[in-house]
């Protein structure tokens, strides 16, 4: 089996379930040191244990991506543990749904706080380390960032903003 990420360090937000957990397992299979970030520490620890049982290296860190100090602390712990960041996968997110007449601006703010500003906090915390390592940044968007769907205006709006952020910083 090839191990494309042997010795590389990969930080993944939203690693406690879904896409985040699946990609963490695959990066570990490919030889990466994986740094697992999410709010649900018990799920992260379980995933860390699974990865380590399979011979991988992982570090589980409870983190709230909407709080810059929490993200900075997690990035600093990752650097202390593994010495560098080679890949950051900004994956954390969730969806608010409902008909527009049942929602209010607080629903949109809550959605944007995680799906857009949480991604941005991750970018700002990790970017100096990625630049130093000539690493890569990946933002997990959604087809909903390109196509509005019924009862999902907060989610699609936040994912549209994330897609545009990714496209814009690609040129920086």
Phi and psi restraints in degrees (value plus and minus 20) as a CYANA .aco file:
   2 UNK   PHI     -94.7   -54.7
   2 UNK   PSI     129.4   169.4
   3 UNK   PHI    -147.3  -107.3
   3 UNK   PSI      58.0    98.0
   4 UNK   PHI     -78.9   -38.9
   4 UNK   PSI     -47.6    -7.6
   5 UNK   PHI    -131.1   -91.1
   5 UNK   PSI       4.5    44.5
   6 UNK   PHI     -72.7   -32.7
   6 UNK   PSI     102.2   142.2
   7 UNK   PHI      58.2    98.2
   7 UNK   PSI     -23.6    16.4
   8 UNK   PHI    -105.4   -65.4
   8 UNK   PSI     135.9   175.9
   9 UNK   PHI    -132.5   -92.5
   9 UNK   PSI     107.0   147.0
  10 UNK   PHI    -140.9  -100.9
  10 UNK   PSI     102.7   142.7
  11 UNK   PHI    -123.2   -83.2
  11 UNK   PSI     109.5   149.5
  12 UNK   PHI    -147.2  -107.2
  12 UNK   PSI     102.1   142.1
  13 UNK   PHI    -107.4   -67.4
  13 UNK   PSI     133.6   173.6
  14 UNK   PHI      47.2    87.2
  14 UNK   PSI      14.4    54.4
  15 UNK   PHI    -103.5   -63.5
  15 UNK   PSI     -21.6    18.4
  16 UNK   PHI     -97.6   -57.6
  16 UNK   PSI     -33.3     6.7
  17 UNK   PHI    -182.9  -142.9
  17 UNK   PSI     153.4   193.4
  18 UNK   PHI      35.8    75.8
  18 UNK   PSI    -155.4  -115.4
  19 UNK   PHI     -77.8   -37.8
  19 UNK   PSI     -62.1   -22.1
  20 UNK   PHI     -81.0   -41.0
  20 UNK   PSI     -67.8   -27.8
  21 UNK   PHI     -86.4   -46.4
  21 UNK   PSI     -62.3   -22.3
  22 UNK   PHI     -84.0   -44.0
  22 UNK   PSI     -63.2   -23.2
  23 UNK   PHI     -90.1   -50.1
  23 UNK   PSI     -53.5   -13.5
  24 UNK   PHI     -80.7   -40.7
  24 UNK   PSI     -66.2   -26.2
  25 UNK   PHI     -79.8   -39.8
  25 UNK   PSI     -62.8   -22.8
  26 UNK   PHI     -89.8   -49.8
  26 UNK   PSI     -63.3   -23.3
  27 UNK   PHI     -78.8   -38.8
  27 UNK   PSI     -61.6   -21.6
  28 UNK   PHI     -82.7   -42.7
  28 UNK   PSI     -61.9   -21.9
  29 UNK   PHI     -81.3   -41.3
  29 UNK   PSI     -49.0    -9.0
  30 UNK   PHI    -107.4   -67.4
  30 UNK   PSI     -12.5    27.5
  31 UNK   PHI      76.8   116.8
  31 UNK   PSI     -17.5    22.5
  32 UNK   PHI     -96.9   -56.9
  32 UNK   PSI     130.4   170.4
  33 UNK   PHI    -101.3   -61.3
  33 UNK   PSI     101.5   141.5
  34 UNK   PHI    -127.6   -87.6
  34 UNK   PSI     113.2   153.2
  35 UNK   PHI    -127.0   -87.0
  35 UNK   PSI      97.0   137.0
  36 UNK   PHI    -121.5   -81.5
  36 UNK   PSI      96.1   136.1
  37 UNK   PHI    -137.5   -97.5
  37 UNK   PSI     116.9   156.9
  38 UNK   PHI    -195.8  -155.8
  38 UNK   PSI     154.8   194.8
  39 UNK   PHI    -101.7   -61.7
  39 UNK   PSI     -50.4   -10.4
  40 UNK   PHI    -107.9   -67.9
  40 UNK   PSI      67.9   107.9
  41 UNK   PHI     -79.4   -39.4
  41 UNK   PSI     -59.4   -19.4
  42 UNK   PHI     -81.9   -41.9
  42 UNK   PSI     -56.5   -16.5
  43 UNK   PHI     -89.9   -49.9
  43 UNK   PSI     -58.8   -18.8
  44 UNK   PHI     -83.4   -43.4
  44 UNK   PSI     -63.8   -23.8
  45 UNK   PHI     -83.4   -43.4
  45 UNK   PSI     -60.4   -20.4
  46 UNK   PHI     -81.3   -41.3
  46 UNK   PSI     -64.2   -24.2
  47 UNK   PHI     -84.9   -44.9
  47 UNK   PSI     -63.0   -23.0
  48 UNK   PHI     -77.3   -37.3
  48 UNK   PSI     -65.9   -25.9
  49 UNK   PHI     -81.0   -41.0
  49 UNK   PSI     -62.4   -22.4
  50 UNK   PHI     -81.1   -41.1
  50 UNK   PSI     -64.9   -24.9
  51 UNK   PHI     -83.5   -43.5
  51 UNK   PSI     -64.3   -24.3
  52 UNK   PHI     -88.2   -48.2
  52 UNK   PSI     -53.8   -13.8
  53 UNK   PHI     -81.4   -41.4
  53 UNK   PSI     -52.1   -12.1
  54 UNK   PHI    -107.5   -67.5
  54 UNK   PSI     -12.2    27.8
  55 UNK   PHI      72.0   112.0
  55 UNK   PSI     -14.1    25.9
  56 UNK   PHI    -110.5   -70.5
  56 UNK   PSI     155.2   195.2
  57 UNK   PHI    -136.7   -96.7
  57 UNK   PSI     110.8   150.8
  58 UNK   PHI    -166.4  -126.4
  58 UNK   PSI     134.5   174.5
  59 UNK   PHI    -154.3  -114.3
  59 UNK   PSI      97.0   137.0
  60 UNK   PHI    -114.8   -74.8
  60 UNK   PSI     105.1   145.1
  61 UNK   PHI    -154.0  -114.0
  61 UNK   PSI      99.4   139.4
  62 UNK   PHI     -85.9   -45.9
  62 UNK   PSI     113.5   153.5
  63 UNK   PHI    -175.1  -135.1
  63 UNK   PSI     118.2   158.2
  64 UNK   PHI    -127.4   -87.4
  64 UNK   PSI      87.5   127.5
  65 UNK   PHI     -87.7   -47.7
  65 UNK   PSI     -31.9     8.1
  66 UNK   PHI    -103.2   -63.2
  66 UNK   PSI     -22.2    17.8
  67 UNK   PHI    -138.4   -98.4
  67 UNK   PSI      88.5   128.5
  68 UNK   PHI     -75.3   -35.3
  68 UNK   PSI     -61.0   -21.0
  69 UNK   PHI     -84.6   -44.6
  69 UNK   PSI     -55.1   -15.1
  70 UNK   PHI     -86.2   -46.2
  70 UNK   PSI     -62.8   -22.8
  71 UNK   PHI     -88.3   -48.3
  71 UNK   PSI     -64.0   -24.0
  72 UNK   PHI     -79.4   -39.4
  72 UNK   PSI     -63.2   -23.2
  73 UNK   PHI     -82.0   -42.0
  73 UNK   PSI     -62.4   -22.4
  74 UNK   PHI     -84.9   -44.9
  74 UNK   PSI     -63.4   -23.4
  75 UNK   PHI     -82.6   -42.6
  75 UNK   PSI     -63.2   -23.2
  76 UNK   PHI     -82.5   -42.5
  76 UNK   PSI     -58.5   -18.5
  77 UNK   PHI     -86.8   -46.8
  77 UNK   PSI     -57.1   -17.1
  78 UNK   PHI     -83.4   -43.4
  78 UNK   PSI     -64.4   -24.4
  79 UNK   PHI     -83.9   -43.9
  79 UNK   PSI     -62.1   -22.1
  80 UNK   PHI     -82.4   -42.4
  80 UNK   PSI     -57.8   -17.8
  81 UNK   PHI     -98.1   -58.1
  81 UNK   PSI     -60.5   -20.5
  82 UNK   PHI    -142.0  -102.0
  82 UNK   PSI     -26.3    13.7
  83 UNK   PHI      66.0   106.0
  83 UNK   PSI     -33.8     6.2
  84 UNK   PHI    -188.5  -148.5
  84 UNK   PSI     146.4   186.4
  85 UNK   PHI    -142.2  -102.2
  85 UNK   PSI     104.8   144.8
  86 UNK   PHI    -125.2   -85.2
  86 UNK   PSI     -51.9   -11.9
  87 UNK   PHI    -160.7  -120.7
  87 UNK   PSI     116.1   156.1
  88 UNK   PHI    -143.9  -103.9
  88 UNK   PSI     103.8   143.8
  89 UNK   PHI    -129.8   -89.8
  89 UNK   PSI      82.1   122.1
  90 UNK   PHI    -104.3   -64.3
  90 UNK   PSI      75.4   115.4
  91 UNK   PHI    -134.3   -94.3
  91 UNK   PSI     -41.8    -1.8
  92 UNK   PHI     -78.4   -38.4
  92 UNK   PSI     120.3   160.3
  93 UNK   PHI     157.3   197.3
  93 UNK   PSI     151.7   191.7
  94 UNK   PHI    -176.8  -136.8
  94 UNK   PSI     156.1   196.1
  95 UNK   PHI    -146.7  -106.7
  95 UNK   PSI     111.6   151.6
  96 UNK   PHI    -121.8   -81.8
  96 UNK   PSI     110.8   150.8
  97 UNK   PHI    -152.0  -112.0
  97 UNK   PSI     142.0   182.0
  98 UNK   PHI     130.0   170.0
  98 UNK   PSI     139.0   179.0
  99 UNK   PHI     -85.4   -45.4
  99 UNK   PSI     124.3   164.3
 100 UNK   PHI     -75.0   -35.0
 100 UNK   PSI     -54.7   -14.7
 101 UNK   PHI     -97.2   -57.2
 101 UNK   PSI     -23.4    16.6
 102 UNK   PHI    -125.3   -85.3
 102 UNK   PSI     -23.2    16.8
 103 UNK   PHI    -127.8   -87.8
 103 UNK   PSI     146.9   186.9
 104 UNK   PHI    -158.4  -118.4
 104 UNK   PSI     160.0   200.0
 105 UNK   PHI     -82.6   -42.6
 105 UNK   PSI     -48.3    -8.3
 106 UNK   PHI     -82.6   -42.6
 106 UNK   PSI     -55.0   -15.0
 107 UNK   PHI     -82.8   -42.8
 107 UNK   PSI     -61.9   -21.9
 108 UNK   PHI     -88.0   -48.0
 108 UNK   PSI     -62.3   -22.3
 109 UNK   PHI     -81.6   -41.6
 109 UNK   PSI     -64.2   -24.2
 110 UNK   PHI     -81.2   -41.2
 110 UNK   PSI     -62.1   -22.1
 111 UNK   PHI     -84.1   -44.1
 111 UNK   PSI     -67.6   -27.6
 112 UNK   PHI     -87.6   -47.6
 112 UNK   PSI     -52.9   -12.9
 113 UNK   PHI     -77.9   -37.9
 113 UNK   PSI     -60.7   -20.7
 114 UNK   PHI    -107.8   -67.8
 114 UNK   PSI     -76.5   -36.5
 115 UNK   PHI     -91.6   -51.6
 115 UNK   PSI     -43.6    -3.6
 116 UNK   PHI    -133.5   -93.5
 116 UNK   PSI     -80.0   -40.0
 117 UNK   PHI     -88.1   -48.1
 117 UNK   PSI     -51.9   -11.9
 118 UNK   PHI     -83.7   -43.7
 118 UNK   PSI     -60.0   -20.0
 119 UNK   PHI     -83.5   -43.5
 119 UNK   PSI     -64.1   -24.1
 120 UNK   PHI     -83.3   -43.3
 120 UNK   PSI     -60.3   -20.3
 121 UNK   PHI     -80.5   -40.5
 121 UNK   PSI     -61.0   -21.0
 122 UNK   PHI     -82.8   -42.8
 122 UNK   PSI     -64.7   -24.7
 123 UNK   PHI     -79.5   -39.5
 123 UNK   PSI     -70.9   -30.9
 124 UNK   PHI     -83.9   -43.9
 124 UNK   PSI     -57.4   -17.4
 125 UNK   PHI     -90.0   -50.0
 125 UNK   PSI     -56.9   -16.9
 126 UNK   PHI    -112.1   -72.1
 126 UNK   PSI     -45.5    -5.5
 127 UNK   PHI     -73.7   -33.7
 127 UNK   PSI     -66.7   -26.7
 128 UNK   PHI     -78.8   -38.8
 128 UNK   PSI     -56.0   -16.0
 129 UNK   PHI     -93.4   -53.4
 129 UNK   PSI     -56.6   -16.6
 130 UNK   PHI     -87.2   -47.2
 130 UNK   PSI     -60.6   -20.6
 131 UNK   PHI     -82.6   -42.6
 131 UNK   PSI     -64.6   -24.6
 132 UNK   PHI     -81.3   -41.3
 132 UNK   PSI     -55.9   -15.9
 133 UNK   PHI    -114.1   -74.1
 133 UNK   PSI     -18.6    21.4
 134 UNK   PHI      32.4    72.4
 134 UNK   PSI      25.1    65.1
 135 UNK   PHI    -108.8   -68.8
 135 UNK   PSI    -188.7  -148.7
 136 UNK   PHI    -147.3  -107.3
 136 UNK   PSI     124.5   164.5
 137 UNK   PHI    -135.6   -95.6
 137 UNK   PSI     111.7   151.7
 138 UNK   PHI    -148.0  -108.0
 138 UNK   PSI     110.7   150.7
 139 UNK   PHI    -129.8   -89.8
 139 UNK   PSI     105.1   145.1
 140 UNK   PHI    -107.6   -67.6
 140 UNK   PSI      91.3   131.3
 141 UNK   PHI    -119.6   -79.6
 141 UNK   PSI    -164.5  -124.5
 142 UNK   PHI    -182.5  -142.5
 142 UNK   PSI     132.8   172.8
 143 UNK   PHI     -78.8   -38.8
 143 UNK   PSI     -44.9    -4.9
 144 UNK   PHI     -85.4   -45.4
 144 UNK   PSI     -36.2     3.8
 145 UNK   PHI     -95.4   -55.4
 145 UNK   PSI     -27.8    12.2
 146 UNK   PHI    -140.9  -100.9
 146 UNK   PSI     -31.8     8.2
 147 UNK   PHI    -164.4  -124.4
 147 UNK   PSI      97.7   137.7
 148 UNK   PHI     -90.3   -50.3
 148 UNK   PSI     124.0   164.0
 149 UNK   PHI    -150.8  -110.8
 149 UNK   PSI     136.4   176.4
 150 UNK   PHI     -79.2   -39.2
 150 UNK   PSI     123.3   163.3
 151 UNK   PHI      41.0    81.0
 151 UNK   PSI       1.6    41.6
 152 UNK   PHI    -153.1  -113.1
 152 UNK   PSI      10.2    50.2
 153 UNK   PHI     -79.9   -39.9
 153 UNK   PSI     -58.4   -18.4
 154 UNK   PHI     -83.8   -43.8
 154 UNK   PSI     -65.8   -25.8
 155 UNK   PHI     -84.4   -44.4
 155 UNK   PSI     -69.9   -29.9
 156 UNK   PHI     -84.7   -44.7
 156 UNK   PSI     -55.4   -15.4
 157 UNK   PHI     -84.0   -44.0
 157 UNK   PSI     -64.1   -24.1
 158 UNK   PHI     -87.0   -47.0
 158 UNK   PSI     -58.1   -18.1
 159 UNK   PHI     -92.8   -52.8
 159 UNK   PSI     -51.7   -11.7
 160 UNK   PHI     -81.1   -41.1
 160 UNK   PSI     -65.2   -25.2
 161 UNK   PHI     -82.5   -42.5
 161 UNK   PSI     -60.1   -20.1
 162 UNK   PHI     -85.5   -45.5
 162 UNK   PSI     -62.6   -22.6
 163 UNK   PHI     -80.7   -40.7
 163 UNK   PSI     -63.8   -23.8
 164 UNK   PHI     -88.0   -48.0
 164 UNK   PSI     -56.2   -16.2
 165 UNK   PHI     -80.2   -40.2
 165 UNK   PSI     -69.3   -29.3
 166 UNK   PHI     -79.5   -39.5
 166 UNK   PSI     -64.1   -24.1
 167 UNK   PHI     -84.8   -44.8
 167 UNK   PSI     -59.3   -19.3
 168 UNK   PHI     -90.0   -50.0
 168 UNK   PSI     -65.8   -25.8
 169 UNK   PHI     -95.3   -55.3
 169 UNK   PSI     -34.2     5.8
 170 UNK   PHI     -78.4   -38.4
 170 UNK   PSI     -48.4    -8.4
 171 UNK   PHI    -108.4   -68.4
 171 UNK   PSI     -32.7     7.3
